[in-house]
Amino acid sequence: MANPLDNNIHKGTVGEILVQLKLLTLNIESFPPLKDSGTDLVAHIGNSYKGIQVKTKQDGNKWNFPPKGRIYDILALVELDKNLLLDQSKIWILTKKEAEENKQTISNCNYEILNNKFKFSPKRIRILMKS
């Protein structure tokens, strides 16, 4: 018998695994660090390694923005489907600079801007991994 998981830890873990799965479909290796100090995943492609901070929300809640001074390269925003259907869940990816410049867009869950500029796609992730 396992100890119960806090609901936020459960959602966050599902979000992190979903991002890892999406990266794997693009042949991008990623792994969680031994200790979570703010970088949830490390992605590897070629000679490039990027620290990914994953923020997950569900049921209309807002994302918690990473604390000021947190070190990461890419912010992955995950919105889980209410029934945890992974193929119905959504992911957006931003550089740390883009995340800071678009903090209001993220806080207000402005989907039009998120979808137009930051939606997870093979092209977008490869650009971010090379930057």
C-alpha distance (Angstrom), angle and dihedral (degrees) to the residues before:
residue distance angle dihedral
M1 . . .
A2 3.79 . .
N3 3.77 129.9 .
P4 3.81 111.1 -103.6
L5 3.79 117.4 -100.3
D6 3.78 120.9 -127.0
N7 3.83 109.2 -112.2
N8 3.83 92.5 -118.2
I9 3.80 91.9 50.6
H10 3.82 89.6 48.0
K11 3.82 93.2 51.4
G12 3.79 92.5 43.0
T13 3.78 92.5 50.7
V14 3.81 91.9 49.3
G15 3.83 89.2 50.2
E16 3.79 92.3 50.4
I17 3.80 92.5 48.5
L18 3.81 90.9 47.7
V19 3.82 91.0 53.9
Q20 3.80 89.5 47.0
L21 3.82 90.9 51.0
K22 3.81 92.5 48.5
L23 3.81 90.0 50.8
L24 3.80 90.5 48.7
T25 3.82 90.4 55.2
L26 3.81 85.7 60.3
N27 3.82 92.1 49.3
I28 3.79 90.7 -109.0
E29 3.77 113.1 141.5
S30 3.80 115.3 -138.2
F31 3.76 134.1 170.2
P32 3.79 139.3 176.3
P33 3.80 114.9 -107.1
L34 3.78 118.5 -111.9
K35 3.82 89.9 -110.3
D36 3.81 122.7 28.7
S37 3.78 106.3 -131.6
G38 3.79 94.5 156.8
T39 3.76 100.2 -59.6
D40 3.79 106.1 98.3
L41 3.81 97.1 -176.9
V42 3.76 138.1 12.5
A43 3.80 113.5 -146.7
H44 3.78 122.2 -157.7
I45 3.78 129.1 -162.6
G46 3.80 122.2 158.1
N47 3.80 106.5 -39.5
S48 3.79 93.4 -26.3
Y49 3.81 124.2 104.1
K50 3.79 120.6 -176.3
G51 3.78 129.7 -173.1
I52 3.79 111.8 -134.5
Q53 3.79 124.3 -156.7
V54 3.83 110.1 -160.0
K55 3.79 121.6 -156.2
T56 3.79 116.8 -172.9
K57 3.79 131.5 -168.0
Q58 3.78 137.0 173.7
D59 3.81 139.0 -176.7
G60 3.81 97.4 28.7
N61 3.79 95.8 -56.5
K62 3.79 121.2 140.5
W63 3.78 126.3 -109.2
N64 3.78 118.2 -105.0
F65 3.78 105.1 -123.7
P66 3.82 115.1 -130.6
P67 3.81 111.7 -96.5
K68 3.80 117.2 -95.9
G69 3.79 110.4 -88.5
R70 3.81 94.3 25.3
I71 3.80 110.0 145.9
Y72 3.81 116.3 -131.0
D73 3.81 137.5 124.7
I74 3.81 102.0 -147.6
L75 3.78 130.6 30.2
A76 3.80 114.6 -151.6
L77 3.80 114.4 -162.7
V78 3.80 113.1 -160.0
E79 3.78 126.0 -169.1
L80 3.78 109.2 -168.6
D81 3.77 120.5 -147.0
K82 3.82 110.4 -109.5
N83 3.83 89.8 -114.6
L84 3.82 93.1 42.9
L85 3.79 92.2 -111.6
L86 3.79 98.5 162.3
D87 3.80 95.5 -157.6
Q88 3.83 88.3 55.6
S89 3.81 93.6 49.3
K90 3.81 119.6 97.8
I91 3.80 133.3 -135.1
W92 3.79 131.3 -166.1
I93 3.80 124.1 -176.0
L94 3.79 129.2 -156.4
T95 3.76 137.1 170.5
K96 3.80 114.5 -112.9
K97 3.81 89.0 -105.5
E98 3.82 91.8 51.0
A99 3.80 89.8 48.1
E100 3.79 91.9 52.6
E101 3.82 92.4 45.4
N102 3.83 91.1 48.9
K103 3.80 99.6 40.6
Q104 3.82 91.6 125.0
T105 3.81 91.6 49.6
I106 3.80 89.5 51.4
S107 3.81 94.6 44.1
N108 3.81 91.1 49.8
C109 3.82 92.7 44.0
N110 3.82 90.8 -127.4
Y111 3.80 97.0 -173.3
E112 3.79 95.2 -177.4
I113 3.81 92.0 62.4
L114 3.81 93.6 37.0
N115 3.82 91.9 51.9
N116 3.81 94.4 43.9
K117 3.78 97.2 47.6
F118 3.79 112.4 17.6
K119 3.81 111.2 27.3
F120 3.80 113.3 138.9
S121 3.79 109.9 -101.3
P122 3.80 135.8 149.7
K123 3.81 91.0 -108.9
R124 3.81 94.0 48.7
I125 3.79 95.5 47.7
R126 3.80 92.6 48.2
I127 3.83 90.4 51.1
L128 3.81 90.9 49.9
M129 3.79 92.6 46.9
K130 3.81 90.8 53.8
S131 3.81 97.1 45.1
